[in-house]
Amino acid sequence: MPAMSQQQSRRRMYRLVAAAAGLATVGALAAALPAGAHDSNHGKPLPSRYQDVQLLSFNDLHGNLEPPSGSSGRVTELQADGTTKTIDAGGVEYLATHLREARKGNAYSVTAAGGDMVGASPLISGLFHDEPTIEALNKLDLDVTSVGNHEFDEGAVELARLQNGGCHPTAGCYTDKKFKGADFPYLAANVLDEKTGRPILKPYWVWKKKDVKVGFIGVTLEDTPGVVSAEGVKGLKFKDEVETINKYAKVLQKQGVKSIVALIHEGGQPASGSYNYNCDSPGAGDGISGPIVDIAKNVSPSVDALVTGHTHAAYVCTIPDPSGKPRMVTSAASFGRLYTDTTLTYDRFTGDIARTAVKSANHVVTRTVAKAPDMTDLIGRWNTLAAPIGNRAIGYISADVPSTGTESPMGDLIADAQLAYGKGLDPETDLALMNPGGVRAGLTYAAKGTEGDGVVTYAEGFTVQPFSNTVNLQDFTGAQLLKVLQEQVSGSNTASPKVLQPSANLTYTLDLTKTGAERIVLGSVKLNGAAVDPAATYRVATNSFLAGGGDGFTTLGQGTNDLVGGDDLAALVEYLTANSSASGPIAPPVANRITVVS
């Protein structure tokens, strides 16, 4: 990765020098040297052995500068009596205030992130290739982040531009000032250039404050090519997360850096959706499952804590490392709704973290605090540029259209829109399938601005479908179609099923009491009320990501008679415009196309 500019280097130096002026806090295990111990040169008391380092972290912001709407802007809190309540959360105006308050009194404080800061972003950021989000993260004093899979949505060249600055190659400059890029380093230890075999960005970074040093290693999930368009990862190779972290942990140790934090864009699923759920009950890490568990159990014990992401879940767990000792593993949900505050107790004698003293907790980014004025100004400036496009009404809804659930009303609505669009391209189109990961939000009935209740704006539609995929048509045999449905719950999707959202004319039963491909009850699969004929040919509409075999749907990459249509958001806009009006709003789909047995 090219070196930081002189201006960026000066900014970082000034920030560290300013932070160094604060008084050191004494850790929970603080044990001062014998009374009367002094610096032989200056006659001043030597620092205590232990120093608390505050690690603030968050993940999966996805360009959500404004408070997310609907369920995307709420968190669930477990109460003492066992009940739960929801809390409105998120928005960088509030995140900035919370982080700044949290840093007060903590002279040794570093802020890190677990990837997906950009990509799949709302209009205010996505329309401008996420320059507004990088600007916001600079103002948040983010020190370092790993890359996530969404950092590759527009390819490695665009990621390098976000890091180093410069105007967009086709869109140009959005303001009279040249985009300066990120003040913080993006870490991509396991993302290699296929030609050179070297990481495309820095693999690690060392935070230093006086005599305290903490190294950070950043990786994204090895399966990034499976969840990103082929064009986005062209020319790149993604290596195993554990192997890479362990490799660079040794590199850091050889450099004398023994305190190490891994930033991993891969995660797990806690047994509860409450952000304050104790996932160490009854034992360490017992309440969490998913890929991060195996990663945590195999990453070298020399790594002291894992900041994770990708699954948009909230957890603070201790998962045993290979030596059997507990190690902190955290994730702060998504969209800036939470931040994690971790205390790492640094031992000046060993240069390492006293692992038994590590404490961590997730905190809600509530909207009851004062807004950070600099963030309000940032949002206002970019919204002014986006308003002519974003405020245009594209449709009307009679109630909220949620994006949650195995089958979501929003996913169904998109599938219906793509089927209608597909029939416009080719009347022989039979059905449509939408990947759940491509449904980034729902639609909220309550007005977000001055548009009025029930009005869907282009900005809201963009938030739902921000990827600029195309709607593609392909032919499949009935046998292949049934196999596609089985791939939702088998192969690479066995552990974490990816249930496709179907158009209204496709119905079937999903039996979660069974395992693997058997979860699809083949005899129940019907199209327009008739059983699917394995020997017949069916024309299927999907987005270009699925048509390329993304999300583990290898069979969808084997279609024939391809026809590439236009933008998938345009298909949704066209459908809403044609099927709704102020006097006749569209109702949310019932989401009963898939019968789930559990």
PyMOL commands that set and color helices and strands:
alter all, ss='L'
color gray80, all
select helices_A, chain A and resi 6-20+70-73+92-103+123-126+131-139+149-152+155-164+224-227+230-233+241-254+291-298+355-357+373-390+409-425+436-438+458-464+478-487+491-493+516-519+544-547+550-552+554-558+568-579
alter helices_A, ss='H'
color red, helices_A
select strands_A, chain A and resi 50-58+74-78+84-88+109-113+144-146+186-187+191-193+204-209+212-220+236-238+260-265+269-270+288-289+305-308+314-320+326-332+338-347+352-353+359-364+393-396+431-434+455-457+470-477+501-502+506-511+520-527+530-531+537-543+560-567+594-597
alter strands_A, ss='S'
color yellow, strands_A
deselect
rebuild
show_as cartoon
